[in-house]
């Protein structure tokens, strides 16, 4: 989606004109967002995905310990 051109500045200090929701800095190859709201939404979405992955790994570890490891050790 093309937006009105806006000058954005990357954390490395490089300024350029962005016309999309997310562009990439040519100097440091980091994502630069047109709106601060999009940057925050991306950060929260990433934290949510990491949390879900950790929850799944924790659940699978619990299932392994309760259903496989404990019966094998007690037999």
C-alpha positions in Angstrom: 0.0 0.0 0.0 1.5 3.3 -1.1 1.2 6.2 1.4 2.1 9.9 1.1 5.9 10.2 1.2 7.3 10.9 4.6 10.8 11.3 5.8 11.7 8.8 8.5 14.9 8.3 10.4 16.4 5.0 11.4 18.0 4.3 14.8 21.4 4.4 13.0 20.7 8.0 12.0 20.0 7.4 8.3 17.1 9.5 7.0 15.1 8.5 3.9 11.7 8.9 2.3 9.2 6.1 3.1 6.0 5.5 1.1 5.1 2.1 2.6 4.1 0.9 6.0 7.5 -0.8 6.5 10.7 0.0 4.7 14.2 -1.2 5.2 17.2 1.1 6.1 19.8 1.0 3.4 22.7 1.5 5.9 21.9 -1.0 8.7 19.2 -3.2 7.0 16.7 -2.6 9.9 13.0 -2.3 9.5 11.7 1.3 9.7 8.0 1.9 10.2 5.9 4.7 8.7 3.8 5.0 11.9 4.9 4.3 15.5 1.7 2.4 16.0 2.8 -0.2 13.4 6.1 -0.6 15.1 4.5 -1.3 18.5 2.0 -3.7 16.9 4.9 -5.6 15.3 6.7 -5.8 18.7 3.7 -7.0 20.6 2.9 -9.6 17.9 6.5 -10.9 18.1 6.3 -11.2 21.9 2.9 -13.1 21.5 4.4 -15.6 19.1 7.4 -16.2 21.3 5.1 -16.7 24.3 3.0 -19.2 22.4 6.1 -21.1 21.3 7.4 -21.2 24.9 4.0 -22.4 26.2 3.9 -25.2 23.6 7.4 -26.3 24.5 6.6 -26.3 28.2 3.4 -28.3 27.6 5.3 -30.9 25.5 7.9 -31.2 28.2 5.3 -31.8 30.8 3.5 -34.4 28.7 6.8 -36.2 28.1 7.7 -36.2 31.8 4.3 -37.4 33.0 3.5 -39.9 30.3 6.8 -41.3 29.2 9.7 -40.6 31.6 7.9 -41.3 34.9 6.3 -44.7 33.9 9.7 -45.8 32.4 11.6 -45.0 35.6 9.0 -46.6 38.0 8.8 -49.9 36.0 
